[in-house]
Every structure is written in C-alpha cells, then in structure tokens.
Amino acid sequence: MKTYILYSEEGCDDCNRLKNTLNEKGIKYENRDINEEIPGLDPWRNRFSKNDLVAEHSLPGYVPILEISENNSKKIMASGMKFEERENVIVYENIDEIKDKL
C-alpha cells in the first residue's frame, strides 16, 4: 500500500492545488504544514523533516513536496524552477505536471 506525506504551508497556492487533486483522486495523505506548531512536540518538527528531505535528495527548498512510500521504497515529487529527474526524485517546473503523474 502506498503512503503519501505532503509537506505544505498555509497560503501556498500550489500546495492547495495539489491537496485538491489528491482529494479529488481519493488519495489519502498526511499533510505536514511546515509552520504548524504541535503541542508537546518540537514546534519545528515538520520544517526539519522537510529540510532533511531537501538536503538528502538535493531538492529545491519550495513546498509542496510529496513523499510517496511503498514497500520500503520512496519516491519524491517536488516543484522547482526546472524539470529534473533522478533516481526516486522528480522535480517539476509546474505543479500541474505533478498532478498529472498521480
């Protein structure tokens, strides 16, 4: 079974468009707002998790970033300034390109 984690932030139009697409396609996902403060937890937990992904996979620092896991493998889909495809990582120039690949 695939699991989806979406790193986003409030007020991000691309994040909202991707959320709407996931919802329309019936894809269940965990949304991690990078600015959300969670009582009892490190208030920067989601931001640090996103930053770890960015560093580990040499991603642009923008949101949204969609992490798709299945059977111990991980695929990262992110938006950026130019198209780039590497092992397990795809960076799209336009959020609509991500939506079309789900």
N, C-alpha and C positions, 0 to 999 in steps of 0.2 A: 504494500500500500504506500502511496506517495504521501509525504507530509510537506506542507508548504509553510514557510515563515516569510512574512513580508515586513521589511524594515521601511518605515514611512515616518512622516511627521505631519502634524495638523497644518492645514493651509497649503499643502503641496498639491497642485492640480494634477500632476502626473500620478501621484500616489492615489488620489481619489479616483482617477480614471481606471487605474489598474485594479483597485478594490472593486469598483463597479463591474468590471469584466469578470473577475474571479467569482463574484456573487451571481452574475448572470449565467455563468457556465456551471454553477453549482459546486464550485471548488471550495472546500473548507480550508481555511488557513488561519494561522496565528498571526495577528497583527502586533508588531512591536514598534510602538511610537518611540522614536529615539529621544524625545524630550519628556516622556512620561515619568513621573516620579511615583514609585510604588512604595507604599508604607511598609516599613520593616525590611526593605531591601535597599541595596545600593541604588541611589536615585539615578545614577548614570549607567546602570546595567545594560539597558538596550543600546545606548550610544556606544558603549565599549564593545559590545558584541558586534555591532555593525562595523566599527572601526577595525576589529580583529579580522572580519571578513575582507574588508578593503585591503588591509596590509597583506594578509595571507594570499590573496588572489590578484593583487595589483589592480584593484578596481578604481574607477573614478569615485570620489567621495560623495556622490549625489545619492539621494533616495528618489524613487524606490529601488530597493534591491530585493529580489525574490530568490529565496533559497529553497530548492526542491530536493528532498531526500527520498531515496528508495533503495531498499536492500543494501545498506551500508555504502551507497554511492551518493554523491552530492552534485547538483548542478546549480550554478549561479546565473541568474539573469539580471542584468543591471542596465540602467540608462547612462549614456555618456555623450561625449562630443563627437565620437566617430565609431563606426562599426568595427568590432574586433571579435574574433572567435578563437578560443584556445581550448585545451582540454578542460572540460567541465565548466567553462566560463564563456558566456556570450554577452557582449556589451552592444547595445543598440543605440543608434542616434535618436530614434523616435520611439516614444512609449507605445505607439500603436503597433510597432514591429514585435514587441514583447507580447502584446495582447493576441496577435495573430498566431503565435507559436505555442500557446497554451492548449 
